[in-house]
Amino acid sequence: MKKLIGSLLIISILISCNGKKNGNMVVHGTIDGLKKGTVYLEKLKDTTLVSVDSVSLNGTNTFTLTDNVESPEVYNLTLSEKPDETISFFGEKGEIIINTKLSKFAVGAKIKGSKNQELLDEHKAMLKKFNDKQLDLIKEKFDAQKNNDSELLAKIEKEENDLVKRKYLYTTNFAIQHGKFEVAPYIALTDLYYANVKLLDTVNKSLSKKVKKSKYGLELKKFIKNIKKNEK
């Protein structure tokens, strides 16, 4: 009987060690070119970046990571072989698929399964156009200063101000149009933090009840409250 109990205990321990991971978000993926390394799934807790799951790979380039997501939020995927590169993505309940290459770990990542991520990618693509234009204006401004062309300099500075206003308005409208998704308060927090508080208020009022109670919805409300408090 003692031998039987001992055997059952060993089997129980083995099952617990090798059983499937639990979590309402499952991240599957491949890293082409990887032969050995450790993949980490990370997220912010308070102000600290912590690893919520990890897997060591040896002889395979596929991985599965999990976490319990209370409300959609941004996660990081990192690799021991590429310590300076990070894949950031919007995690949410369900299955997320991330495929990339070892040689282009961060820039080559393809992410599927998250509607918030899809919207975030769309927003980033438009912001890149604004940022590229801003870089062009910076170069033109430098040349104008070098040539002491005050008239041209004033014109470029006006274009810069107008560009910033358009970027803020675009981000505000994008967030309003997608107020049913957690990406809306997220981009307000990340891309409108220097904007007039009225724009932030407008975004906040457009959010659905569900999104207002989400992680970024609550953070946006707190952020607006602090701004108004400091303005008094």
C-alpha positions in Angstrom: 0.0 0.0 0.0 2.8 2.4 0.9 4.5 1.6 -2.5 1.2 2.3 -4.3 0.7 5.7 -2.5 4.4 6.6 -3.2 3.9 5.8 -6.9 0.7 7.8 -7.1 2.5 10.8 -5.5 5.3 10.6 -8.0 2.8 10.4 -10.9 0.9 13.4 -9.4 4.0 15.5 -9.2 5.0 14.6 -12.8 1.6 15.5 -14.1 1.7 18.8 -12.3 5.1 19.6 -13.7 4.3 18.6 -17.3 0.6 19.6 -17.4 -0.7 22.3 -19.7 -0.4 25.9 -18.6 -3.6 27.7 -17.6 -4.6 31.1 -18.8 -7.4 32.8 -20.8 -4.8 34.2 -23.2 -2.6 31.8 -25.1 0.3 33.1 -27.2 1.6 30.7 -29.8 4.4 31.5 -32.2 7.5 30.6 -34.1 10.9 32.2 -34.4 12.6 31.1 -37.6 16.3 30.5 -37.2 16.2 30.0 -33.5 17.8 26.8 -32.2 18.1 27.5 -28.6 17.0 30.2 -26.2 14.4 31.4 -23.7 11.2 33.3 -24.6 9.7 35.6 -22.0 6.2 37.0 -21.7 6.2 40.3 -19.8 3.8 43.0 -18.7 3.8 46.0 -16.4 2.6 45.6 -12.8 2.4 49.0 -11.2 5.6 50.5 -12.6 7.6 47.3 -12.8 8.1 45.1 -15.8 7.6 41.5 -14.7 7.8 38.1 -16.5 4.5 36.3 -16.3 5.5 33.2 -18.2 8.6 31.8 -20.0 9.7 28.8 -22.0 13.1 27.5 -22.8 13.6 26.2 -26.3 16.2 23.7 -27.4 16.0 22.2 -30.9 12.6 23.8 -31.6 11.5 27.3 -32.7 7.9 27.1 -31.6 6.6 28.4 -28.3 3.4 28.7 -26.2 3.0 31.2 -23.4 -0.1 32.0 -21.3 -1.5 34.6 -18.9 -4.8 35.5 -17.3 -6.0 38.8 -18.8 -8.4 40.8 -16.8 -8.7 43.4 -19.5 -6.7 43.9 -22.7 -3.3 45.4 -22.1 0.1 45.7 -23.8 2.6 42.8 -23.3 6.2 42.4 -24.3 7.7 39.3 -25.8 11.5 39.1 -25.3 14.2 36.5 -26.2 17.4 35.7 -24.3 19.2 35.6 -27.6 18.1 39.2 -28.5 18.2 41.1 -25.2 18.0 44.5 -26.8 14.9 43.8 -28.9 11.3 43.6 -27.7 8.0 42.7 -29.4 5.2 44.8 -27.9 1.6 43.7 -28.5 -1.9 44.1 -27.2 -2.8 41.0 -25.3 -6.4 39.9 -24.8 -8.5 36.8 -24.1 -8.2 34.1 -26.7 -5.4 33.0 -29.0 -2.6 35.3 -30.1 -0.2 34.2 -32.8 3.2 35.8 -33.2 5.6 34.7 -35.9 9.0 36.3 -36.5 12.6 35.6 -37.5 15.7 35.5 -35.2 17.5 37.9 -37.6 14.6 40.4 -37.4 13.1 39.5 -34.0 11.3 42.8 -33.3 10.9 44.5 -36.7 9.8 41.3 -38.5 7.1 40.2 -36.1 3.7 39.4 -37.5 0.9 39.5 -34.9 -2.6 38.0 -35.3 -5.6 37.4 -33.0 -6.0 40.7 -31.3 -8.4 43.3 -32.6 -6.8 46.0 -30.3 -3.4 45.2 -31.9 -4.9 45.5 -35.4 -6.2 48.9 -34.5 -3.0 49.9 -32.8 -1.0 48.9 -36.0 -3.4 51.0 -38.1 -2.9 54.0 -35.8 0.9 53.6 -35.8 1.0 53.4 -39.6 -0.6 56.9 -39.8 1.5 58.3 -37.0 4.6 57.2 -39.0 3.5 59.5 -41.8 3.1 62.4 -39.5 6.5 61.7 -37.9 8.2 61.3 -41.3 6.8 64.7 -42.3 8.0 66.2 -39.0 11.6 64.9 -39.7 11.4 66.6 -43.2 10.4 69.9 -41.5 13.2 69.6 -39.0 15.7 69.3 -41.9 14.2 72.2 -43.7 14.2 74.3 -40.5 17.9 73.5 -40.0 18.7 74.6 -43.6 16.7 77.8 -43.1 18.5 78.7 -39.9 21.9 78.0 -41.6 21.0 80.4 -44.5 19.5 83.0 -42.1 16.2 82.9 -44.0 13.9 84.3 -41.3 10.9 84.3 -43.6 11.2 80.7 -44.6 11.9 79.8 -40.9 8.7 81.4 -39.8 6.8 79.5 -42.5 8.3 76.1 -41.5 7.6 76.8 -37.8 3.9 77.4 -38.7 3.8 74.2 -40.6 5.3 72.4 -37.6 2.6 73.7 -35.3 -0.1 72.9 -37.8 1.3 69.3 -38.2 1.2 68.8 -34.4 -2.4 70.0 -34.2 -3.4 67.6 -37.1 -1.7 64.7 -35.4 -3.5 65.4 -32.1 -6.8 65.7 -33.9 -6.2 62.5 -35.9 -5.4 60.6 -32.7 -8.4 62.1 -30.9 -10.8 61.2 -33.7 -9.3 57.7 -34.0 -9.8 57.0 -30.3 -13.4 58.4 -30.4 -14.2 56.2 -33.4 -12.9 53.1 -31.5 -14.2 53.9 -28.1 -15.5 50.3 -27.7 -11.9 49.0 -27.7 -9.2 49.3 -25.0 -6.8 50.7 -27.5 -8.7 54.0 -27.4 -7.6 55.1 -23.8 -4.2 53.5 -24.5 -3.4 55.8 -27.4 -4.8 58.7 -25.5 -2.3 58.0 -22.7 0.6 57.4 -25.0 0.0 59.9 -27.8 -2.1 62.7 -26.3 -0.4 63.2 -23.0 0.9 66.7 -24.1 -2.4 67.6 -25.7 -5.0 70.0 -24.3 -7.0 68.2 -21.5 -10.2 69.0 -23.4 -9.1 66.4 -26.1 -8.4 63.8 -23.4 -11.8 64.6 -21.8 -13.5 64.1 -25.2 -11.9 60.7 -25.6 -12.8 59.7 -22.1 -16.5 60.6 -22.6 -16.6 58.5 -25.9 -15.5 55.3 -24.2 -17.9 52.5 -23.6 -18.8 51.5 -20.0 -16.7 48.3 -20.4 -13.7 50.2 -21.6 -14.0 52.9 -18.9 -13.6 50.1 -16.3 -10.5 48.6 -18.1 -6.9 49.1 -17.0 -6.2 51.9 -19.5 -9.7 53.4 -19.1 -9.1 53.8 -15.3 -5.6 55.1 -15.9 -6.9 57.7 -18.4 -9.5 58.9 -15.9 -6.9 59.2 -13.2 -4.5 61.1 -15.6 -7.2 63.6 -16.5 -8.1 64.1 -12.9 -4.4 64.8 -12.0 -4.1 67.3 -14.8 -7.2 69.2 -13.7 -6.0 69.2 -10.1 -2.6 70.7 -11.0 -4.3 73.4 -13.2 -6.2 74.8 -10.2 
